[in-house]
Amino acid sequence: MNVFSSLDNLTVRGVPLLLAVCLNGCSTLDYYAHLAGGQLELLRRREPVAAVVADPARDPALRQRLAQAQAARRFASARLGLPDNASYRLYADLGRPYVVWNLFATEEFSVAPVTHCFPIAGCVAYRGFYELGRARGAAALLNRQGLDTFVGGVEAYSTLGWFADPILAGMLRHGDDALAALIFHELAHQRLYVPNDTAFNESFASFVEREGLRQWRASRGLPPPDERRAHRSEQFSRLVLETREQLRQLYASGLPADELRRRKAAEFERLRQRYRALRDVEWQGDRRYDAWVEGPLNNAKLLPFGLYDGWVPAFAEIFRRAGRDWPRFYEQAERLTRLPAAARERRLAELQAGAPPTLATQEDTP
């Protein structure tokens, strides 16, 4: 308990300092004040998981879920080589399903994100808000400027080791496997993070999450995760990414705006039709993506796809070449971070294709 109290004192004092650093180079003061306030609220609501589990007055189901989560948390550090710190050994109930809502935006005839740059995290393809109303308000302002927008809820995020990130009540809405996977994913961000390269960061964390979950289940004598569900997720992602590529080519065609709008709408309708055919035939009526597909579609709604898993096969190849040894895997992944962005992407593409290293990268990359 004293360890967590001391940590809280240090991190709460650090928030205004971090905010001051941000404000020195940022003009949107209200937004950064909102971020600082949201982070402070999260810090204040944390409590040690061990205390919750040991308290007979607390909900038995909550105590059981948190105890299971702590077993996965110990596994993350002991077996997966992830940071051994106070993160995910704390619990916080914010009274809402999501901790933040991310706002994505694009131009009307573009599939490239409007990016935002922050100290430490670098440039990312979204802005986060601790209040849904603020996210929707910001989206409305961008809509008035003619931009496409999408607001999506986020159940957890990593502060990259600056604070002790807690297990949030919203993370408990899913099963034990999903909770363990989320912990592995967020701790992976603390293990390795490259500013200004969202695709690298998310693909790295997604690989650690998936392989970590497989090993976590195996350690308890359970079979691998349901490959059918993962396969359908990959199929749906490919469907969305193919639509995004079609739109990219359309927007580069130089057609008049009215014709672009007509064909844009046709592409989204084609996406819906292709999804329904996949759902009703190959998936035997599995409707898990219905709400997403049947809701409003625009460029911004496509942005999250590819960010989280685009380079996962490349990291799987690194893991294979590292002899499935986690320390060697992290060491080789870190080598990639020393490359310029374009060279790093080329190397990932080589790994994705299973190609041998080029002479230019043989000595400096996995």
Phi, psi and omega in degrees: 000320180294325179299314182292322179297316179296319179298316178302316181299319181292315186286325179295321177293333183284339182297309178300325179295314179297319179298318180298320177299317180297314188292336179299330183240014185234145183262337184273079186297320183297321181296315180291327175295322177298316179297316180297318180296320179294320178293321178296320178299317179298316180298319182294331185273355182287150173211149182299134178301321181302324180291321178294314181297325184276353185267108182293345180279346181277161181304124181301323180295320178297315181299319180293317180296318181291324177296318177296321179297325180291329175296318177293324180296318178295319178300321182303317181276319185287324188246333183258356178070024180272160188307136179258086184220195184278350181299137179064018166250011176237160180228143178215133176250109181271356179074022178210158185288333182238148178279321176218165172239127180266134178254118176256147180212147174220165168292162183301322182242056178203148173251011176272136182287150165283117186265159180224135185249137184226153172301145177074300184287337182081205183267133181228167187267023183199169169238137181260147179225139178277352179234131181299321180300320178295318180297316180292323178296316178295323178295320180298320179296320179290324176300321179294337177273001178092010181271153169276139180224157175212133178247124180231138180284147181235127184277338182201157173210162179254136172268015174060031176092356178292326179229165175276101184289134182265162163288126182260150181304324179296335179288343184273002180290341183254179183287176183298322180296315181296323179293316178299316180298320180295320177297315179300317183298311184290325176293329178298325177297325177290331181285322183205126181210133180244116177304141174073016179223075183299318183298317178298309185299313184288323178293319176301311182293325179293322176295313179301319178301311186290313179292322177299317179295320178300315181290324178298316178293318180298325181294340179255014178073025181257154178290167178301160177303158182300108182291333181296317179296316179296321180297319179293324177297318179294321178298316180295319178299317179299320179300314180293318181294325176295321176296318180298320179293320177299319179293320179301315179294321178299313183293336179274000186283341181079014179291158177300154185303317182297320179290323177299317180297318181297314182287329175300311179299323180294322178296320180291325177292324177296321176301315179300316182294319179294322178296314181299321178295317178297315181297314189280336183255289186290324183270358177056043174086012177293116189254025188297336182256009183303312184299320180294314185289318185279349175281179179301138179242140174204180183302316186296328181293340180275345189301317184298338183287134182093335178289327189266340186219009185301323183252015181303315178300328178294317178290329175296323178292320176300317181297318179297314181292336178276009179069026180059030179257120187298313179302318178294323178299313181296321179299316182288325176295322179296329178300324179297328183292342180277349179278151169301156187305315183294319179292323178297318180294320177298319181294320177297320179296321176298314179297321181299323181274357181074020183281152174290158180295146175286162180301328183289337185242004187302319188269343187251356183226164180297000000 
